[in-house]
Amino acid sequence: MLSIVFGLIAMSLGFWSMVKYWWYVVDVMTALLPLLLLSGGVIALMAGVRNTGMRNALNTRKQTSPEPDVSRRKKDE
């Protein structure tokens, strides 16, 4: 019950401050919009790479690349 009361008080104070200081709210939204678009684009890109199977193709290409043989190296003695 106490959390409901505090939640309602916080919501009413937030609504009041949005109405009173609306220009600051617009400034914050203007500043956050590019960040939200950038993070949304990165998430969409990662989801697209995962769904197309490009990740598996990259992993198999890395595994088939020739690696130097470590057993033929000379040891420093």
C-alpha positions in Angstrom: 0.0 0.0 0.0 2.8 2.4 0.8 4.5 1.8 -2.5 1.2 2.7 -4.3 1.0 6.0 -2.4 4.6 6.9 -3.1 4.1 5.9 -6.8 1.1 8.2 -7.1 3.0 11.0 -5.5 6.0 10.5 -7.8 3.7 10.4 -10.8 1.9 13.6 -9.8 5.1 15.4 -9.2 6.5 14.2 -12.5 3.4 15.3 -14.4 3.4 18.7 -12.6 7.1 19.3 -13.5 6.5 18.3 -17.1 3.7 20.8 -17.4 5.6 23.6 -15.6 9.0 23.0 -17.2 7.8 21.7 -20.6 10.7 23.4 -22.5 13.3 21.4 -20.6 11.4 18.2 -21.3 11.5 19.1 -25.0 15.3 19.7 -24.8 15.8 16.3 -23.1 13.8 14.5 -25.7 15.7 16.3 -28.4 19.0 15.2 -26.9 17.8 11.6 -26.3 16.3 11.0 -29.7 19.7 10.4 -31.5 20.9 8.1 -28.8 17.8 6.1 -28.9 18.0 5.8 -32.7 21.6 4.8 -32.5 21.1 2.1 -29.9 18.0 0.8 -31.7 20.0 0.6 -35.0 22.8 -1.4 -33.3 20.3 -3.8 -31.8 18.5 -4.2 -35.1 21.8 -4.8 -36.9 22.9 -7.4 -34.3 19.5 -9.2 -34.6 19.8 -9.1 -38.4 23.3 -10.6 -38.4 22.1 -13.3 -36.0 19.1 -14.2 -38.1 20.8 -14.3 -41.5 23.5 -16.8 -40.5 26.4 -14.4 -41.3 27.8 -15.2 -37.9 28.2 -18.9 -38.7 29.8 -18.0 -42.0 32.3 -15.7 -40.2 33.0 -18.4 -37.6 33.7 -21.1 -40.2 36.0 -18.7 -42.1 38.0 -18.1 -39.0 38.3 -21.8 -38.2 39.5 -22.7 -41.7 42.2 -20.1 -41.8 45.7 -21.6 -41.5 47.3 -21.2 -38.2 51.0 -21.4 -37.6 52.2 -24.7 -36.2 53.4 -24.1 -32.7 55.2 -27.4 -32.4 57.8 -26.5 -35.0 59.0 -23.4 -33.2 62.5 -23.4 -31.7 62.8 -23.2 -28.0 65.1 -20.7 -26.4 67.5 -22.6 -24.2 
